[in-house]
Amino acid sequence: MRLLLALALAVVAVATPAGVATAQPEHRSYAIRNVKTLEQDEAVRKAGMEVDYFEHGILYVKGKPEQASALRKQGFKVDDLSLTVAATPVDPGYTDFAEMAAEVNRIAGAFPALVSKSVIGQSFEGRDLHMLKISDNVGTDEDEPEMLFTANQHAREHLTVEMALALANLLTTQYGVDPKITEIVNTREIWIIPMVNPDGVTHDLGGANYQHWRKNRQRDAASNPLFTDLNRNWAYKWGCCGGSSGSKSSDTYRGPSAFSAPEAKAVKDFVLTRRVGGVQQIKLALDIHTFSELVLWPFGYTTSTVVSGMTADQYNVHKAIGTEMALSNGYWPAQASGLYITDGSIDDWLWGDQKIFSFTFEMFPKESNPLEFYPPASVIPVETSRNRDALVRFATWADCPYRSIGKEAANCPAANDYSLTAPATATVAQGGNTSFSLSAAKTAGADQLVSLSATGMPAGATVGFSSFSVPTDGSAHTVTINTTAATTQGTYTVVITGVGSAGTVRTTRVTLTVTGKPECTATNGTDLSIPDGTSKATSTVTIASCGGNGHTTATVQLKVVHSYIGDLRVNLISPSGTTFALHDRNGGPVNNIDRLYTLDLSGEAADGVWKLDLLDGVSGDSGKLDTWTLTLR
């Protein structure tokens, strides 16, 4: 896939010199949805199609109808975007620029003590770039961690505006009602820019039908099109790595220079104003896109995790926070380059230049289809509300993101500080309990009393402390975890949080393993190659003396090493032949699976041969099943 992308962009660079218009009137835009090998890409080029870019598992090209027809005869799935999208009526349920501005004004007017409205600049065509600030003392620049939310860099991604506005409404209407929301607003300063690309939005929604428009509407001094992909116009690694295009006709055109687009520059300029005394006040940022149902983090320009500008701890913080959000909203977590290589993106700049922990949501839908950017507006309530808990969790890390990996003491020191210590691991059987020692020890400043709580417990399990408030004198205290017979087996990260009387928050992590009956658990750790194409691979385990049926919370721990899981199907087959889907994804491509799946197997007899079927539906990648464990109860 990486070679495909590099070749595709190289074709653009050779075939379309900068400034030369390539798409003739008889040319149309097409989306080819099953191109993954260099041989297939060669067939596309031989057909005379002009490769534009590869994104979300789709190769976007321009060409003539007869060229598209020839490819279809070769077995390619080719969608004519001018027919499937541009002829789709605009759904009035989506928010246009005027409606967005009115809603921003309404929110600010309804909650003047919590919300202030400002304009951070203008688009190329002169539309205001509106921003909301939300905080309990909104008129004061308090010494509180800040968060930035941006949406709609890509014009056609209208669901992102709805998400940004839904967040603003959540933080205001639930203030004083929901304790978690109230705490966030009281202790954070939150900035929301709901529509970064108003010109593109206006163009996309301006007629009776959608225009499938992505970029801004910028022109040069002679009024020639200079339409720019805003999320390829950021300065960090701008144009470095084949993740954008230098061709003006491309949907990923990066512009003539970094921050040449006024919209990207305005957001950048605002971010720089939040450097106070040389210290960036924004600690977390989230840029909202569609589609593929993913949570992404930097870097997008490289598949490497630890590179210049990104230490192992910094990468692990991104991964920990991103994974936590994904577990909440059902998205798939991945480094941004796992979807496709990008350069000049906002997330890479926010982290690479400003050291703001930055993330991207790719919202609904999960799967690629001709109307992926234009789901009906009826999905707005469900698809925005599913992110509520994820965004609340996100906000909890703003004061010290390093707390997500248990390294807050080293990275977020406090005047009055202490360490919280517990064993790294603990094991407990279903229906049993386990105990271990915990201590708090002062490391700086004054003594404190530390209030204790725990999160990350498996469902049905409880935690008890010999004392819920402990001194920072290093003395030992007992923590006891109790499980029930129905507690799901597996590995959990239990986070014990201490809140000191001086306000210092510290955590310690315990990896808790919940075991079941040995006779009801089986593992196959033999590596198994997954054929590249349409042949399935099958791995088996045998349960011999468990008896009865499986449990409502049976589990499969699955580890697959695979270079592309966007077309991978994984099914569990019971001894009776019933199929249970574990992984069925044909949305955005990312790599590898390492996940615990919970299934209701109470209707299946436990004993017998259980199968795991793995099918790689499209050629062009490779991988293996590393190990899997079935636990029935």
JOJO-V390954 format. One record per backbone hydrogen bond with DSSP energy under -0.5 kcal/mol. NH is the residue of the N-H (numbers start at 1). CO is the residue of the C=O. Records with the same first field share a line. If there is no record, write none. Layout:
NH=CO  CO
This chain:
5=1
6=2
7=3
8=4
9=5
10=6
11=7
12=8
13=9
14=10
15=11
16=12
20=17
21=19
24=22
27=24
28=63
30=61
31=79
32=30  59
33=31  77
36=34
41=37
42=38
43=39
44=40
45=41
46=42
47=43
48=45
49=44
50=62
51=49
52=60
53=60
55=58
58=55
59=32
60=53  58
61=30
62=50
63=28
67=64
68=64
69=65
70=66
71=67
72=68
73=69
74=70  71
75=72
76=71
78=76
79=31  77
80=78
81=29  79
82=29
83=80
84=80
85=81
86=81
88=85
89=87
90=208
92=90
94=91
100=96
101=97
102=98
103=99
104=100
105=101
106=102
107=103
108=104
109=105
110=106
111=107
112=109
114=111
115=111
116=133
118=131
120=129
123=127
126=123
129=121
130=128
131=118
132=192
133=116
134=190
135=114
136=185
138=113  135
140=137
142=140
144=142
145=187
146=281
147=189
148=284
149=191
150=286
151=193
152=288
155=153  214
156=213
157=154
158=156
160=157
161=158
162=158
163=159
164=160
165=161
166=162
167=163
168=164
169=165
170=166
171=167
172=168
173=169
174=170
175=172
177=174
178=174
179=177
182=178
183=179
184=180
185=181
186=182
187=183  184
188=184
189=145
190=134
191=147
192=132
193=149
194=192
196=151
197=152
201=197
202=198
203=199
204=200
205=201
206=202  203
210=88
211=204
216=228
220=224
223=220
226=218
229=253
230=228
232=229
233=230
234=344
238=235
240=237
245=252
250=247
253=250
254=245
259=233
260=257
265=261
266=262
267=263
268=264
269=265
270=266
271=267
272=268
273=269  270
274=270  271
275=272
276=274  279
277=275
279=276
280=278
281=274
283=146  281
284=146
285=357
286=148
287=359
288=150
289=361
291=363
292=363  365
293=363
294=362
295=332
296=360
297=334
298=358
307=305  310
310=307
315=311
316=312
317=313
318=314
319=315
320=316
321=317
322=318
323=319
324=320
325=321
326=322
327=323
328=324
329=325
330=326
332=293
334=295
336=297
337=299
338=335
339=336
340=336
342=300
343=243
344=236
349=345
350=346
351=347
352=348
353=349
354=349  350
355=351
356=350
357=283  355
359=285
360=296
361=287
362=294  360
363=289  361
368=586
372=369
374=371
379=376
380=377
383=379
384=380
385=381
386=382
387=384
388=385
391=387
392=388
393=389
394=390
395=391
396=392  393
397=393  394
398=395
400=397
403=400
404=401
405=402
406=403
407=402
411=407
412=408
417=415  444
419=441
421=439
423=437
426=511
428=513
430=515
431=484
432=429
434=481
436=479
438=477
439=421
441=419
442=472
443=417
444=417
450=470
451=449  499
452=468
453=497
455=495
461=458
462=482
464=480
466=478
470=450
472=448
473=471
474=440
477=438
479=436
480=464
481=434
482=462  480
483=432
487=484
490=514
492=512
494=492  510
495=455  493
496=494  508
497=453  495
498=506
499=451
500=498  504
501=449
503=500
506=498
508=496
510=494
511=424
512=492  510
513=426  511
514=490  512
515=428  513
520=517
521=518
522=630
524=628
525=523
528=625
530=623
531=529
533=531  616
537=614
539=612
541=610
543=608
544=542
545=519
550=601  604
551=632
554=551  599
555=631
556=597
557=629
558=556  595
559=627
560=593
561=624
562=560
563=622
565=590
568=565
569=615
570=583
571=613
572=580
573=611
574=572  578
577=574
580=572
582=570
583=570
585=568
592=562
593=560
595=558
597=556  595
599=554
601=551  599
604=601
606=548
608=543
610=541  608
611=573
612=539
613=571  611
614=537
615=569
616=535
617=567  615
623=530
624=561
625=528
626=559  624
627=559
628=524
629=557
630=522
631=555  629
632=520
